Amino acid sequence: DLLPLATQTMSAPEGTTKKKLDYYKVLGVPRGAGQEQIKTAYKKLALQCHPDKSNGDPELAQKFQNVSNAYTVLMDPTKRKQYDMMGDAAVDLEALDVEQMTFGTTLVAALFSKLGAPIPTAIPQRTLDDATDSSARQNAQSIVWGQPMACNIAKNGAQFYKGEVTQDVADKGVRVFAHSPSGSKFKVLWFDQSGSLISTDESSNCVHGRGGSQCCTHLCAFKAMHVDTTPAQGFRVPDEDECPAVFRTLETLAASRHSPLRTGNLLIAIQGDNFFRDVKVVVTFTLLNPEFSEQVIKQEEALSVKRDELCALEREYWDARQKFEKVAAKVAAATESVEDELLEREAVYAKMASDEVLLGGVAEAQQKVKDQRVRAKAKAEAKAERRR
């Protein structure tokens, strides 16, 4: 079993300091690595140091734990953002109870969220209690298909919506579109028939046609797919580790957990997620036009094929890049060697002609080249240190 042991913890011996790890180095992948590359590296390393093969070796056991932790963090887009911005401090970061946060803690959390590394916030217990309380659910706003419904949600509050999915509605499908023109943060909570939480969707910045923030979910009559096309905000890997953005575009393409739509009761809630102010959201439940279903299915099938092609192309890209870097290193070494040989040749000719002026000039040139190389090496080492 190669699943990461994310729930296990290994404490450092008493009196020792926990060593900081670079999760990218642990897996041997660049900072721009995609999920497929991370997954491949994890499987390879996990096989090498799996507990079944460690024979009680504590070093191998620790290595396996480090590999599992690295995989768990880097495969989760949100955790990876937080890790890249905050390092080890983000690894054990748990969802915060906003109602229990002090003003200072709230201010720090809001700042990180603004920088593109949102601090996870917990869903208030009272919201979960209201969802399971049948009397509280009666106060939910009834869904009117196709009609925008505006709501003003108090900080950390929630607005529930309920409706019946008839066979006619299920055959058409529904788009649930929540939009905040002011760019407020909010969550869309999905509940089952008994009021138990099924899943949570986060709002994100609008990217096409509208301003503010939104959360758009399609509950289709067929087995639809979902892809997160929202670009990462405030996060950028180091230049030397960047790769073409297209490799990240279809990573999240997967079967939608909301499709196919079934008949029954629909219960959702809009949960305010701002740190300091109320949330204003307009929610629209739109019935879909089934005439376009076949076209969507074909497009998503084509995207699935393209996703697999991109995975193979990305492996080819990194292989070619590694080969290039090896050749580039050889070229750099050859360049230095040729420069040295040419200057040495000039020095010998100067000695043959007893030309002290030329000899002095060559010596200055040799020292200048040496100083340039020392500065370049120091700059590269400083850059590597900042990345760590």
Secondary structure, DSSP 4 states (H G I P E B T S, - for coil): --S--TT---PPPTT-PPPP--HHHHHT--TT--HHHHHHHHHHHHHHH-HHHHTT-HHHHHHHHHHHHHHHHHTSHHHHHHHHHHGGGGTT---B-GGG--HHHHHHHHHHHHTT-PPPBPPPHHHHHHHH-HHHHTTSEEP-TT--EEEEEPTT-EEEEEEEE-HHHHHH-EEEEEEETT---EEEEEE-TTS-EEEEEE-EE--SS--SEEEEEEE-SS--EE---PPPSS----GGG---THHHHTTT-EE-TT-S--SEEEEEEEEE--SSS-EEEEEEEEE--GGGHHHHHHHHHHHHHHHHHHHHHHHHHHHHHHHHHHHHHHHHHHHHHHHHHHHHHHHHHHHHTT-HHHHHHHHHHHHHHHHHHHHHHHHHHHHHHHH-
